[in-house]
Amino acid sequence: MKNPVFPSLLTLFALIATLISCNKTAGDPKEAAAYLTAAPKWKIDEIRVNDKVTFEKGKMTQQFGGIDFRRYMEIVEIRKDGNFEGVFKGESTPFKLQWKLNENKITVGLPGAPPSPGDWTIAPADVDENSFIMKTQSTAYDYPNVTKIALKFKSLK
């Protein structure tokens, strides 16, 4: 006679193991900032333009009739003092930005500038210990159309 409890226990243990192995996303902006500043540097992993992947696995993908990015920050560093520095691919001089905690997100923009609609945002749900996504929307790339851009970075721990 088979034991009906045994397969159920195996399923339960597999589910628990899966849940434990999943990365926990940040619950609020303060927790997100702690994750972001814990990693010494972050490397670009993916670029999405209007929800289509245009960069992955270290290479740009050709988008017929789409917006083509040739300049992007390959490595970024997010410091506890509010500095956000990124190095564009093929360059060595860091480009300096500033990050700020807000009530429900983190914004990244020009140092000392007032908040702008073109600022980058990082939602806590898009941050875990190993990766984060920053997003923006702008008409600058395809005026008058709004372009949505999402950059996914992986930790270089």
C-alpha positions as CSV (number, residue, x, y, z in Angstrom):
1,M,0.0,0.0,0.0
2,K,1.4,3.4,-1.0
3,N,1.7,6.2,1.6
4,P,-0.4,9.2,0.3
5,V,1.5,11.6,2.6
6,F,4.9,11.0,1.2
7,P,4.3,12.7,-2.2
8,S,2.6,15.6,-0.5
9,L,5.6,16.1,1.8
10,L,8.0,16.1,-1.1
11,T,5.9,18.7,-2.9
12,L,5.8,20.8,0.2
13,F,9.6,20.6,0.7
14,A,10.2,21.5,-3.0
15,L,7.9,24.5,-2.6
16,I,9.7,25.7,0.5
17,A,13.1,25.3,-1.1
18,T,11.9,27.3,-4.2
19,L,10.6,30.1,-2.0
20,I,13.8,30.3,0.0
21,S,15.9,30.4,-3.1
22,C,14.0,33.3,-4.6
23,N,15.4,36.8,-4.1
24,K,13.3,38.9,-1.8
25,T,12.5,42.3,-3.3
26,A,12.7,45.5,-1.2
27,G,9.6,46.4,0.8
28,D,10.1,50.1,0.8
29,P,12.5,52.8,-0.5
30,K,14.8,52.6,2.6
31,E,15.2,48.8,2.2
32,A,15.8,49.4,-1.6
33,A,18.5,51.9,-0.8
34,A,20.2,49.5,1.6
35,Y,20.3,46.8,-1.2
36,L,21.5,49.4,-3.8
37,T,24.3,50.7,-1.6
38,A,25.5,47.3,-0.4
39,A,26.9,46.3,-3.7
40,P,30.1,48.0,-4.7
41,K,29.1,48.2,-8.4
42,W,26.4,47.2,-10.7
43,K,26.7,46.1,-14.4
44,I,24.1,46.6,-17.1
45,D,22.3,43.3,-17.8
46,E,19.3,44.4,-20.0
47,I,17.8,47.4,-21.7
48,R,14.2,47.6,-22.6
49,V,12.7,50.3,-24.9
50,N,8.9,50.4,-24.9
51,D,8.9,46.9,-23.3
52,K,11.1,45.4,-26.0
53,V,14.5,44.0,-25.2
54,T,17.2,46.0,-27.1
55,F,20.2,44.9,-25.1
56,E,20.9,41.5,-23.4
57,K,23.8,39.2,-22.8
58,G,26.3,42.0,-23.5
59,K,25.0,42.8,-26.9
60,M,22.6,45.3,-28.6
61,T,19.8,43.7,-30.6
62,Q,18.7,45.3,-33.8
63,Q,15.3,46.9,-33.6
64,F,13.7,47.5,-37.1
65,G,12.3,51.0,-37.0
66,G,12.9,51.3,-33.3
67,I,15.1,53.6,-31.2
68,D,18.7,52.5,-31.2
69,F,20.9,53.2,-28.2
70,R,24.7,53.2,-28.7
71,R,25.6,55.0,-25.5
72,Y,24.6,53.5,-22.2
73,M,26.1,53.3,-18.7
74,E,27.8,49.9,-18.5
75,I,28.8,50.1,-14.8
76,V,27.1,52.2,-12.0
77,E,28.0,52.8,-8.4
78,I,25.4,53.9,-5.9
79,R,26.9,55.4,-2.8
80,K,25.3,56.0,0.6
81,D,26.0,59.7,0.4
82,G,23.5,60.1,-2.5
83,N,26.0,60.0,-5.3
84,F,25.2,57.8,-8.4
85,E,28.1,57.4,-10.8
86,G,28.0,55.7,-14.1
87,V,30.6,54.9,-16.7
88,F,29.4,54.9,-20.2
89,K,30.6,52.0,-22.4
90,G,33.9,52.8,-24.0
91,E,34.6,55.7,-21.6
92,S,36.6,56.0,-18.4
93,T,35.3,59.3,-16.8
94,P,32.3,58.7,-14.6
95,F,29.0,60.6,-15.2
96,K,27.7,61.9,-11.9
97,L,24.0,61.9,-10.9
98,Q,22.3,62.0,-7.5
99,W,19.8,59.6,-6.0
100,K,17.1,60.6,-3.5
101,L,14.7,58.7,-1.3
102,N,11.0,59.6,-1.8
103,E,7.9,58.4,-0.1
104,N,7.4,55.4,-2.4
105,K,10.4,55.2,-4.7
106,I,14.0,56.4,-5.4
107,T,14.7,59.0,-8.0
108,V,17.9,59.5,-9.9
109,G,18.6,62.9,-11.5
110,L,21.1,65.6,-12.1
111,P,22.9,66.8,-8.9
112,G,21.3,69.9,-7.4
113,A,18.5,70.0,-10.0
114,P,14.9,70.1,-9.0
115,P,12.8,67.0,-9.7
116,S,12.2,66.5,-13.4
117,P,9.7,64.3,-15.4
118,G,12.8,62.8,-17.1
119,D,14.4,61.6,-13.9
120,W,15.0,57.9,-13.5
121,T,12.9,56.1,-10.9
122,I,13.7,52.9,-9.0
123,A,10.6,51.2,-7.4
124,P,11.3,49.0,-4.3
125,A,9.6,46.1,-6.0
126,D,12.3,46.3,-8.7
127,V,15.2,45.9,-6.3
128,D,16.7,42.9,-4.6
129,E,20.2,42.0,-3.4
130,N,21.4,40.9,-6.9
131,S,19.6,43.2,-9.3
132,F,17.6,46.4,-9.8
133,I,15.7,48.1,-12.6
134,M,15.6,51.9,-13.1
135,K,13.0,53.4,-15.5
136,T,12.2,56.7,-17.2
137,Q,9.8,58.0,-19.8
138,S,10.7,60.8,-22.2
139,T,9.8,62.4,-25.5
140,A,13.4,63.2,-26.2
141,Y,14.1,60.1,-28.2
142,D,11.1,60.1,-30.6
143,Y,9.3,63.4,-30.3
144,P,6.3,63.7,-29.8
145,N,6.0,60.1,-28.8
146,V,6.7,59.0,-25.2
147,T,9.5,56.4,-25.0
148,K,9.7,54.1,-22.0
149,I,13.1,52.9,-21.0
150,A,14.1,50.3,-18.4
151,L,17.6,49.5,-17.5
152,K,18.3,46.3,-15.5
153,F,21.6,46.0,-13.6
154,K,23.2,43.0,-11.9
155,S,25.4,43.2,-8.8
156,L,29.1,42.8,-9.2
157,K,29.6,41.5,-5.6
